[in-house]
Amino acid sequence: MRILIQRVNEASVEIDKTIKSSIGIGLLVLVGIEEADTVEDSDWLAGKVVGLRIFDDENGVMNRSVLEVGGEILVVSQFTLHAMTKKGNRPSYIKAAKHETAIPLYENFCASLTEKLGKEVETGTFAADMKVALVNNGPVTIWIDSKNKE
């Protein structure tokens, strides 16, 4: 699994011109799932997201987690995180998981985040045409791949 985390002052997901989800201060997490991913990948990444110390402490040093600052999380499925661009100019998404694999892992990731955060996470809708808006704080943007744990 690959995730792209953005520290935000606010973020929202719009589907069919209606806001489906929105958050204030917290994290926007884009999630890409590939066929080789497992529940262990999902749970490991959820722990990283909640524990990642990327919010400022009283000295202005990134030393606090989303949990410690009482922040919110918005999760959006994003198969294009697995784009392969080595050949030609049209990305290939062959490594992205099919719905049968991706949906249960996406749901597990969201449930694991909810459990670790201690409150419900907001979500987009899997495979929907979504308009994502955000105000990136910093900007802080971090990419994590569960295949690179070491």
Secondary structure by P-SEA (a helix, b strand, c coil): cbbbbbbccccccccccccccccccccbbbbbbcccccaaaaaaaaaaaaacccccccccccccccccccbbbbbbbbccccccccccccccccccccccccaaaaaaaaaaaaaaacbbbbbcccccbbbbbbbccccbbbbbbccccc
